[in-house]
Amino acid sequence: MSDDPYGDERLVELYDLDNPPGDDHAHYRALASGARKVLDFGCGTGLLTRSLVAPGRAVIGVDPSPTMLGYARRQPGADAVTWIDGDFRAVDPTGDADLVIITGNTIMHINNQGEVFAALAKALRPGGVISFESRNPAARAWEQWTRETTYGERDTSVGHLVEWLDLIEVGGDADGRVVFDAHNLFPDGHDAVYRNTLYFRSPADITTDLESAGFTNITVHGGWHQEPLTDDSRLLIFHATRS
């Protein structure tokens, strides 16, 4: 096991290939239009972060994974971004950012969501925007996280890779905790196993934490094009304004 879910350089190399730009990146880039300062919290490899760079705009990427951030710093265009190692405690309360984004599963890895929202609010100017995605607990995605349903093999730049997920634990409704192992079997027989914990929170619980952190005008949609939220929606797309 590793404390860094992306602590293997070989897997980080594949991350951007497995998570290419799509509607999610287009959503966040559109929000950044006109912004003079953008903070990407949980920036990972920085693929989206680097695409936000524009004349007259300051872009900051924050991530707690040394492996991910090390990779981000080596990519073309990385010099135009300010990279910060750390979690929410590393975010400066400057009160001048126009936009904070939290992409992928980042917010779901965090067990103290309210604290994180409060810290990010202090980085935003009044009227600044926070936007992020989370998985919809009503869709119960974890029920498919078994070896039988997730097993796959592929040829990659690091060799023939065998992958699958094993569901370990599903917590109660109180915290929505789901624990699973991600297996990555390399050609040399080494199985790099990374234990992940995600917190599946309801729209109401997320909204409560945003309001407590001082956010208003909170909206949630079920897709990247403002689709209505239903129980079948895979994602929750949030947008809120710092009061």
Secondary structure, 3 states (H helix, E strand, C coil): CCCCCCCCHHHHHHHHHHCCCCHHHHHHHHHCCCCCEEEEECCCCCHHHHHCCCCCCEEEEEECCHHHHHHHHCCCCHHHCEEEECCHHHCCCCCCEEEEEECCCHHHHCCCHHHHHHHHHHHEEEEEEEEEEEECHHHCHHHHCCHHHHCEEEEECCEEEEEEEEEEEECCCCCCEEEEEEEEECCCCCEEEEEEEEECCCHHHHHHHHHHCCEEEEEEECCCCCCCCCCCCCEEEEEEEEC
